[in-house]
């Protein structure tokens, strides 16, 4: 499943704010354009591996600073969906 992990991480590490807004809608993540841009910028700058629990925890804490704890919690749920069957 390493190839799946690489694909998911690549997408997350190269996402734009616009793409993030598009993906947030079907999952009912409540983020605005400014938050999406800040989150995407952070994701592009850190090259996070969401399959690594420690890295994901740090990422979620940073998202909470930008978008609030509730949004970070929802984003974490989404990441867990992606990573649970690794």
C-alpha positions as CSV (number, residue, x, y, z in Angstrom):
1,X,0.0,0.0,0.0
2,X,3.0,2.3,0.0
3,X,2.1,3.6,-3.5
4,X,-1.4,4.6,-2.2
5,X,0.3,6.4,0.7
6,X,2.6,8.2,-1.7
7,X,-0.3,9.3,-3.9
8,X,-2.4,10.6,-1.0
9,X,0.6,12.4,0.6
10,X,1.6,13.9,-2.7
11,X,-1.9,15.3,-3.3
12,X,-2.0,16.7,0.2
13,X,1.4,18.2,0.0
14,X,0.6,20.0,-3.2
15,X,-2.9,21.0,-2.7
16,X,-4.1,24.6,-3.4
17,X,-6.6,26.5,-1.4
18,X,-9.1,26.2,-4.2
19,X,-8.7,22.5,-4.4
20,X,-9.1,22.3,-0.6
21,X,-12.4,24.2,-0.8
22,X,-13.6,21.8,-3.5
23,X,-12.8,18.7,-1.4
24,X,-14.2,20.3,1.8
25,X,-17.7,20.7,0.3
26,X,-18.7,17.0,0.0
27,X,-17.3,16.3,3.5
28,X,-19.2,19.3,4.9
29,X,-16.0,20.9,6.3
30,X,-16.8,24.4,7.2
31,X,-13.8,26.4,6.0
32,X,-13.6,29.8,4.2
33,X,-11.3,30.7,1.4
34,X,-8.8,32.5,3.7
35,X,-8.6,29.4,6.0
36,X,-8.3,27.1,3.0
37,X,-5.4,29.2,1.5
38,X,-3.6,29.2,4.9
39,X,-4.0,25.5,5.4
40,X,-2.9,24.7,1.8
41,X,0.1,26.9,2.2
42,X,1.1,25.2,5.4
43,X,0.6,21.7,3.8
44,X,2.8,22.7,0.9
45,X,5.5,24.1,3.1
46,X,5.8,21.1,5.5
47,X,5.5,18.0,3.3
48,X,3.6,16.1,6.0
49,X,3.0,12.4,5.9
50,X,-0.6,11.9,7.1
51,X,0.1,8.2,7.6
52,X,2.5,9.1,10.4
53,X,0.5,9.7,13.6
54,X,3.0,12.1,15.1
55,X,3.2,14.2,12.0
56,X,-0.6,14.2,11.6
57,X,-1.1,15.4,15.2
58,X,1.3,18.3,14.6
59,X,-0.5,19.1,11.4
60,X,-3.9,19.1,13.1
61,X,-2.7,21.4,15.8
62,X,-1.5,23.9,13.1
63,X,-4.8,23.6,11.3
64,X,-6.6,24.4,14.6
65,X,-4.5,27.6,14.8
66,X,-5.6,28.7,11.3
67,X,-9.1,27.4,11.0
68,X,-10.2,26.7,14.6
69,X,-10.4,23.5,16.6
70,X,-13.7,22.3,15.2
71,X,-12.5,22.5,11.6
72,X,-9.2,20.8,12.6
73,X,-11.2,18.0,14.2
74,X,-13.2,17.5,11.0
75,X,-10.0,17.5,8.9
76,X,-8.5,14.9,11.2
77,X,-11.6,12.7,10.7
78,X,-11.0,13.0,7.0
79,X,-7.3,12.1,7.3
80,X,-8.3,9.1,9.5
81,X,-10.6,7.9,6.8
82,X,-7.7,8.0,4.3
83,X,-5.3,6.3,6.6
84,X,-7.2,3.7,8.5
85,X,-6.7,0.8,6.0
86,X,-3.0,1.3,5.4
